[in-house]
Amino acid sequence: MMIGQYDIYSLTLAAAVISFLGFALENIWLALRKGYMDNRNMTLPFLLGYGLLVTGIYAVIGTPEELHIIIPPKMSLRSQYITYFLLSAVIVSIGEILLGKTVEHIFGFEYWNYESLPLHITKYTSVPTSLGFAMIITIFMGRCFPRLMEFIVSFDADAVQMIALILGTAMTADFIYSFAKMYKTRSLNVRYTIYMSDIKDTLRKAKYALKG
C-alpha cells in the first residue's frame, strides 16, 4: 500500500523515529520548564501520537515543497511553507483538543493542562504551543523528512518491513497497555521521574571522586 511516494512499512518506520523524537522533545521541554524528565506515561521511549500526527499530516497535505492539496498556480515556495505552517497549526490545535477532551471524558483525568500559558484555547491547546509545534513540524517536514525517507528506502525492502512490523507492534502494544492502565487507575502512568538536580549532584560527586 502506497501513501504518497512511500509504502506503509517505510512510513511506519518513519513514525517510529518520529515517535522517539517526540519522546525526547517532550522530555527536553519538561526538563527546561519543570526541572525533571519522566516516561511520558509510556513504558517504551516512543510517543505514538507524534508519529501518527506527522505521518498523518504527510498523508493529507504532503510536505511543504510537495503539497498534496490543491494550490493556486505559480504559488511561491515561501507561500507553500506559510500555507503548510498554518495548516499544521490548525491540525495540531484540533488534535490536541480532541485528544485532551477524549482522555478527560473516558479516563477521568487531565492528560495535560495549558491554562498557565498565555492565549490558551481550552486547557488543551494554546496559540504559542500550536505555533511552536507547527514550526517544528514545518521545518522537519521540509528539511528532515525527505532525507529520513530517502535513508529508510535505501535499505532492503524486506528488512524495512520486518523492522517496521516489530517497532509498530511494540509501540501499539505499549500504547494500548499504558492507556489501559491509566483507565484502570484513573491517573497518569508515571513509572519513573528523573530530576535534573539529582543528575547534577551525581555528576558533581563523580567529578570529585575522579579528582580524589
Secondary structure, 3 states (H helix, E strand, C coil): CEECCEEHHHHHHHHHHHHHHHHHHHHHHHHHHHCEEECCCCCCCCCHHHHHHHHHHHHHHEECCEECCCCCCCCCHHHHHHHHHHHHHHHHHHHHHHHHHHHHHHHCCCCCCCCCCCCEECCCEEHHHHHHHHHHHHHHHHHHHHHHHHHHHCCCHHHHHHHHHHHHHHHHHHHHHHHHHHHHHCCCCCCCEEEHHHHHHHHHHHHHHHHC
